[in-house]
Amino acid sequence: MLVSELKIENFRCYEFAEIPINSGITLVYGKNGSGKSSIIEGIYFALSGKSFRTTDLNTLIRKHSDLTQTFITFNDGSGVKITKKTNQKCKILQIKDKKTLTYAQLVSNYPTCLVENKEFFFTTSTPGEKRAFLNKTLFYVEQSANNAFKDLKKTIYQRAACLKSNDLKQIAYWDQKLIELEPFITQINKNLIVSVNDMLQTSEIKDHFAQKNPWLTDLVVHYDPGFDKKLDFPDILQQNIEKDRILKRTTAGPHKRSFNFLLNNMPAHDLLSRGQQKIVSIILHLIQRELIQHKTNTKPILLMDDISSELDKDNANLMLKYLRSKGIQTVMTSIEKKRFSGEEDVFMFHVEQKGDRSNVR
């Protein structure tokens, strides 16, 4: 199922916009601050009920309006409408049968793969940003992970409360809960990283981009479980108890998990240019999309914000060639169109802003 159209009403700087989405590649271009990213954000919001730019969804509502609406239509005639009123929860509605969806149902039914600015350079991203990538992928490929992550979040929260109140008896209880959760969470994350590394070495994705980037053959993703692997996790909790009591938080554990890129056993960010780092991020998200597609039997739309910066012409052409060859529905933004002009099957829209209003044409 492919996205065929986006409509947004009172969304950010748009009073109204109606944009047909190509089954292949759709490029939205315009000057900085013109409203390009809001188109990507509108699609993402319509398919997830969330924004990648803010946690305060009230800011999505256009100034002097009291609600915003997004409409996504699919190529089979179905669709989803989300209505967000000021200081109220979103109402998510399947257009065909008028069925109300939860956030979990929405993201389960309509997976997306989003590459935005802070994720373009995974070699230097924060552990939290890397963890979000792991969590999202595991949401689709390892269903048993969801309850474990809920339990982990509760355990870390309760342990922090005990650290603040210096309740040593209760800390011991939550320590045990954390010790019980750790092996499963560590294992499913390690399994995911093994899959990613296998695809880095054997998939068509790697072979395609290695034509221009032979160093990809030596790239490895290294999993960081969030604590020193040389020690047993129960011993780490015991050793850190005084530090945790002072800081009033759990300083080591699976809630701190992350990953790093190594190139010839060296940190990749020390060796790769920013353009090369961007290629790494694009490849990682293409791998994520392939894993999700295989597990869910869906075709997640690929959203790429600010694609042209730092990406040289050869790699941009390689990326477009791969997206076309695999029939990957993609919506991307760029400040200029020159790099994509004349490309086969690239539909282009220009965004411009006049006053406080953006328009697409």
Rosetta blueprint (number, residue, H / E / L):
1 M L
2 L L
3 V E
4 S E
5 E E
6 L E
7 K E
8 I E
9 E E
10 N E
11 F E
12 R L
13 C L
14 Y E
15 E E
16 F E
17 A E
18 E E
19 I E
20 P E
21 I L
22 N L
23 S L
24 G L
25 I E
26 T E
27 L E
28 V E
29 Y E
30 G L
31 K L
32 N L
33 G L
34 S L
35 G L
36 K H
37 S H
38 S H
39 I H
40 I H
41 E H
42 G H
43 I H
44 Y H
45 F H
46 A H
47 L H
48 S H
49 G L
50 K L
51 S L
52 F L
53 R L
54 T L
55 T L
56 D L
57 L H
58 N H
59 T H
60 L H
61 I E
62 R L
63 K L
64 H L
65 S L
66 D L
67 L E
68 T E
69 Q E
70 T E
71 F E
72 I E
73 T E
74 F E
75 N L
76 D L
77 G L
78 S L
79 G E
80 V E
81 K E
82 I E
83 T E
84 K E
85 K E
86 T L
87 N L
88 Q L
89 K L
90 C L
91 K E
92 I E
93 L E
94 Q E
95 I L
96 K L
97 D L
98 K L
99 K L
100 T E
101 L L
102 T L
103 Y H
104 A H
105 Q H
106 L H
107 V H
108 S H
109 N H
110 Y L
111 P L
112 T E
113 C E
114 L E
115 V E
116 E L
117 N H
118 K H
119 E H
120 F L
121 F L
122 F L
123 T L
124 T L
125 S L
126 T L
127 P H
128 G H
129 E H
130 K H
131 R H
132 A H
133 F H
134 L H
135 N H
136 K H
137 T H
138 L H
139 F H
140 Y H
141 V H
142 E L
143 Q L
144 S L
145 A H
146 N H
147 N H
148 A H
149 F H
150 K H
151 D H
152 L H
153 K H
154 K H
155 T H
156 I H
157 Y H
158 Q H
159 R H
160 A H
161 A H
162 C H
163 L H
164 K H
165 S H
166 N L
167 D L
168 L H
169 K H
170 Q H
171 I H
172 A H
173 Y H
174 W H
175 D H
176 Q H
177 K H
178 L H
179 I H
180 E H
181 L H
182 E H
183 P H
184 F H
185 I H
186 T H
187 Q H
188 I H
189 N H
190 K H
191 N H
192 L H
193 I H
194 V H
195 S H
196 V H
197 N H
198 D H
199 M H
200 L H
201 Q H
202 T H
203 S L
204 E H
205 I H
206 K H
207 D H
208 H H
209 F H
210 A H
211 Q L
212 K L
213 N L
214 P H
215 W H
216 L H
217 T H
218 D H
219 L E
220 V E
221 V E
222 H E
223 Y E
224 D E
225 P L
226 G L
227 F L
228 D L
229 K L
230 K L
231 L L
232 D L
233 F H
234 P H
235 D H
236 I H
237 L H
238 Q H
239 Q H
240 N L
241 I H
242 E H
243 K H
244 D H
245 R H
246 I H
247 L H
248 K L
249 R L
250 T L
251 T L
252 A L
253 G L
254 P H
255 H H
256 K H
257 R L
258 S E
259 F E
260 N E
261 F E
262 L E
263 L E
264 N L
265 N L
266 M E
267 P E
268 A H
269 H H
270 D H
271 L L
272 L L
273 S L
274 R H
275 G H
276 Q H
277 Q H
278 K H
279 I H
280 V H
281 S H
282 I H
283 I H
284 L H
285 H H
286 L H
287 I H
288 Q H
289 R H
290 E H
291 L H
292 I H
293 Q H
294 H H
295 K H
296 T H
297 N L
298 T L
299 K L
300 P L
301 I E
302 L E
303 L E
304 M E
305 D L
306 D L
307 I L
308 S L
309 S L
310 E L
311 L L
312 D L
313 K H
314 D H
315 N H
316 A H
317 N H
318 L H
319 M H
320 L H
321 K H
322 Y H
323 L H
324 R H
325 S H
326 K L
327 G L
328 I L
329 Q L
330 T E
331 V E
332 M E
333 T E
334 S E
335 I L
336 E L
337 K L
338 K H
339 R H
340 F H
341 S L
342 G L
343 E L
344 E L
345 D L
346 V E
347 F E
348 M E
349 F E
350 H E
351 V E
352 E E
353 Q E
354 K E
355 G L
356 D L
357 R E
358 S E
359 N E
360 V E
361 R L
